Structure formats: structure tokens, C-alpha cells
């Protein structure tokens, strides 16, 4: 089936009770995006269009658009589906609408993790074109990935789940649920999440995540 790859469980599908994580700040993200843009520029590759993989590629693609002075920016969305007793499926949720035939494309995501997302994305672009050329760019490339992007700002040799600033509420909400911490005290949330995931989450983020889960912002201190 076009646009579908089966893969092992992804960390985001359901947060386990323990998982090695790293928080990526907005400042770190901006520095990584700048470095990524410099790599693309130094290569001599000048894309006609930047294409973001939603949702993780939206923010990196926007900054690359700024740094590389490329106004043609489009996107499509990939999702991971899980069915009972089956592996997860990576598939196109919302296809690319732009006409990319004959264009040089820079395909952008936040991270190359398992590699299935980028594999499906490249296949989708070929089906929508064909484009003249596709090159891929990510902020972080994990060496366990089956897909090696053309450009990356940082290499991750020891696997860990990267919590990006635009997804921190989503990820932290998953941690809170997995550890049974809904409406627990902020101190307990902070301590148990640090013990289980190796990151110290700011109290304001914990409060917001818990409020969005339960609707209760009272007595969290």
C-alpha cells in the first residue's frame, strides 16, 4: 500500500512508565535550526520549495524558510496508527496539496528516529511529482534510524526521547498519565517524572499539562 509503513511501537503512542528523555528548549531549537540552515547553505543546494512533515517539521521548516530566504513553504501530515494485536502503521493523514513536479525540494522534520516517517514522506513526494530532486533535513538524527537524512544539526548516538518545546505539554501529559499523577502535587509530579524520565519539568508546564488533562488547576502546589 502506498504511503503506509508498519513499524514497532513509537514512544509517543503511549508513554511508558520509564523512558530516557531530554528536554529541548526554545533557545536550543533556534540554535539547531540555524546550524541546520548553515549546513544546507554550505552544500550549495538551493531548494525551490521547503516541505514540512506535520506536525514535528512545522517549526524547523519555518525557521529554515527564514534563514534560507525561501518563501515557497508547504506541508503534509503523517500519523502513526495502532490497531489491537498489530504493529503501528505510518501513513499520510493529509496529503501534500502543492504542485511539486520538477521542483527541488527540501523535506524537513524535527528528528529521524525509527526512519519510517521520512521513508513514507519521500515516497509520498515522488508520487505527488515527480520532483526534480528531494533532500532531507532534520534537527536531530538518531544513529539507530533506518533513514539517514542529507542534513542534520545534531547526531544522537545514545537513544533518548526528545521533548521539543512545541510538544512539551503533549509529552508531559503522557508522563503524568503513565505514572498515575493526575491531580497529584506539583512536587510529587516533578520528583516522579524526574525519576522515571530523567528530566526536571518546570512547575508551570506541569500545572498546564495537568489542567488540560483534568480541568483542575486548584490545589497544585
C-alpha positions as CSV (number, residue, x, y, z in Angstrom):
1,X,0.0,0.0,0.0
2,X,1.4,3.4,-1.0
3,X,2.1,5.8,1.9
4,X,2.0,3.1,4.6
5,X,4.8,1.5,6.6
6,X,4.5,-0.8,9.5
7,X,6.8,-0.3,12.4
8,X,7.4,-1.1,16.0
9,X,5.7,0.9,18.8
10,X,6.6,4.5,18.9
11,X,7.3,6.2,22.2
12,X,4.6,8.8,21.6
13,X,1.8,6.2,21.0
14,X,1.7,5.6,24.8
15,X,4.2,6.9,27.3
16,X,5.8,4.0,29.3
17,X,6.4,4.4,33.0
18,X,10.2,4.9,32.4
19,X,11.9,6.3,29.4
20,X,15.1,8.2,28.9
21,X,14.3,11.8,27.8
22,X,15.8,15.1,27.0
23,X,14.1,18.5,27.1
24,X,14.9,20.7,24.2
25,X,14.5,24.4,25.0
26,X,13.4,27.1,22.6
27,X,16.9,28.6,22.6
28,X,18.4,25.2,21.8
29,X,15.9,24.7,19.0
30,X,16.8,28.1,17.4
31,X,20.5,27.3,17.6
32,X,19.9,23.9,16.0
33,X,17.8,25.4,13.2
34,X,20.5,28.0,12.5
35,X,23.1,25.2,12.3
36,X,20.9,23.2,10.0
37,X,20.4,26.2,7.7
38,X,24.2,26.7,7.5
39,X,24.7,23.0,6.6
40,X,22.1,23.4,3.7
41,X,23.7,26.6,2.5
42,X,27.2,25.2,2.6
43,X,26.2,22.3,0.5
44,X,25.2,24.5,-2.4
45,X,21.8,23.0,-2.6
46,X,19.1,25.7,-3.3
47,X,15.6,24.3,-3.0
48,X,12.7,25.7,-4.9
49,X,10.4,24.7,-2.0
50,X,10.6,23.7,1.6
51,X,8.1,20.9,2.6
52,X,7.4,20.3,6.2
53,X,6.3,17.0,7.7
54,X,3.5,17.7,10.1
55,X,3.5,18.1,12.9
56,X,7.1,17.9,14.0
57,X,8.6,19.6,11.0
58,X,6.4,22.8,11.1
59,X,8.6,24.9,13.3
60,X,12.0,23.8,11.9
61,X,10.7,24.4,8.3
62,X,9.5,27.9,9.2
63,X,12.9,28.8,10.6
64,X,14.7,27.3,7.6
65,X,12.4,29.3,5.3
66,X,13.6,32.4,7.1
67,X,17.3,31.6,7.2
68,X,17.4,30.4,3.6
69,X,15.1,33.1,2.3
70,X,12.8,30.6,0.6
71,X,9.2,31.7,0.6
72,X,7.7,28.6,-1.0
73,X,6.7,26.6,2.0
74,X,4.2,23.7,2.1
75,X,3.4,20.7,4.2
76,X,1.6,17.4,4.7
77,X,0.7,15.4,7.8
78,X,1.8,11.9,8.7
79,X,0.3,10.0,11.6
80,X,1.0,6.7,13.4
81,X,-1.9,4.4,13.8
82,X,-2.1,1.4,16.1
83,X,-4.6,-1.4,16.0
84,X,-5.1,-4.2,18.5
85,X,-2.6,-7.0,18.1
86,X,-0.9,-5.3,15.2
87,X,2.2,-3.1,14.6
88,X,1.8,0.6,14.2
89,X,1.2,2.0,10.7
90,X,2.8,5.2,9.5
91,X,0.6,6.8,6.9
92,X,-0.3,10.1,5.2
93,X,-3.2,11.7,7.0
94,X,-3.4,14.9,5.0
95,X,-1.6,14.7,1.6
96,X,0.5,17.5,0.1
97,X,-1.6,19.9,-1.9
98,X,1.2,21.8,-3.6
99,X,2.4,21.0,-7.2
100,X,6.0,19.9,-6.8
101,X,6.6,18.5,-10.3
102,X,10.1,19.4,-11.5
103,X,11.0,21.2,-8.3
104,X,14.0,20.8,-6.0
105,X,12.6,20.1,-2.6
106,X,13.9,20.3,1.0
107,X,11.9,17.9,3.1
108,X,12.0,18.9,6.8
109,X,11.2,17.1,10.1
110,X,12.3,17.5,13.7
111,X,14.0,14.1,14.1
112,X,14.9,11.0,12.2
113,X,14.0,8.3,14.9
114,X,12.9,4.9,13.5
115,X,13.2,6.3,10.0
116,X,9.7,5.2,8.8
117,X,8.3,8.7,8.8
118,X,10.9,10.0,6.4
119,X,10.7,6.9,4.2
120,X,6.9,7.4,3.8
121,X,7.4,11.1,3.3
122,X,9.9,10.7,0.5
123,X,7.7,8.1,-1.2
124,X,4.7,10.5,-1.0
125,X,6.6,13.4,-2.6
126,X,7.7,11.1,-5.5
127,X,4.0,10.2,-6.0
128,X,2.9,13.8,-6.0
129,X,5.5,15.0,-8.5
130,X,7.8,13.7,-9.6
131,X,10.1,16.5,-8.2
132,X,13.5,17.1,-9.8
133,X,15.3,16.4,-6.5
134,X,14.5,15.7,-2.9
135,X,16.9,16.3,0.0
136,X,16.0,15.8,3.7
137,X,16.8,17.8,6.8
138,X,16.2,17.3,10.5
139,X,17.3,18.9,13.7
140,X,18.4,15.6,15.3
141,X,19.5,12.3,13.6
142,X,19.4,9.2,15.8
143,X,22.0,6.7,14.6
144,X,19.5,3.9,15.2
145,X,17.4,5.3,12.4
146,X,17.0,3.3,9.2
147,X,16.9,6.6,7.3
148,X,19.9,8.9,7.1
149,X,18.9,12.4,6.2
150,X,21.0,14.6,3.9
151,X,21.3,17.3,6.6
152,X,21.1,17.3,10.3
153,X,22.2,19.7,13.1
154,X,23.0,17.1,15.8
155,X,23.6,13.4,15.9
156,X,22.2,11.3,18.8
157,X,24.2,8.2,19.4
158,X,22.6,7.1,22.7
159,X,18.9,6.8,22.1
160,X,16.6,9.0,24.1
161,X,13.1,10.6,23.6
162,X,13.5,14.2,22.6
163,X,10.8,16.5,24.1
164,X,10.6,19.6,21.8
165,X,9.2,22.9,23.1
166,X,6.2,22.8,20.8
167,X,5.2,19.3,22.0
168,X,6.1,19.6,25.7
169,X,2.5,19.7,27.0
170,X,1.6,16.7,24.9
171,X,4.6,14.7,26.1
172,X,4.4,15.7,29.8
173,X,0.7,14.9,29.8
174,X,1.6,11.4,28.7
175,X,4.1,11.1,31.5
176,X,1.6,12.3,34.1
177,X,-1.0,9.7,32.9
178,X,1.5,6.9,32.7
179,X,2.7,7.5,36.3
180,X,-0.8,8.0,37.7
181,X,-0.1,11.5,38.7
182,X,-3.2,13.3,37.6
183,X,-4.0,16.0,40.2
184,X,-1.0,15.0,42.3
185,X,1.0,17.7,43.9
186,X,3.5,19.6,41.7
187,X,6.3,18.4,43.9
188,X,5.4,14.8,43.5
189,X,4.9,15.2,39.8
190,X,8.3,16.8,39.4
191,X,10.1,14.2,41.5
192,X,8.5,11.1,39.9
193,X,8.8,12.4,36.4
194,X,12.5,13.1,37.0
195,X,13.0,9.6,38.5
196,X,11.2,7.9,35.6
197,X,12.2,10.0,32.6
198,X,15.4,11.8,33.7
199,X,14.1,15.3,33.1
200,X,13.1,18.1,35.5
201,X,10.0,19.6,34.2
202,X,9.2,23.2,35.2
203,X,6.3,23.6,37.6
204,X,4.4,25.9,35.2
205,X,4.5,23.2,32.5
206,X,3.3,20.5,34.9
207,X,0.4,22.8,36.0
208,X,-0.7,23.4,32.4
209,X,-0.4,19.8,31.4
210,X,-2.4,18.6,34.4
211,X,-5.1,21.3,33.9
212,X,-5.6,20.2,30.3
213,X,-6.0,16.6,31.4
214,X,-8.3,17.1,34.3
215,X,-9.6,20.7,34.1
216,X,-8.4,21.1,37.7
217,X,-5.8,23.8,38.4
218,X,-6.6,24.2,42.1
219,X,-4.5,22.8,45.0
220,X,-1.5,22.2,42.7
221,X,1.5,23.4,44.7
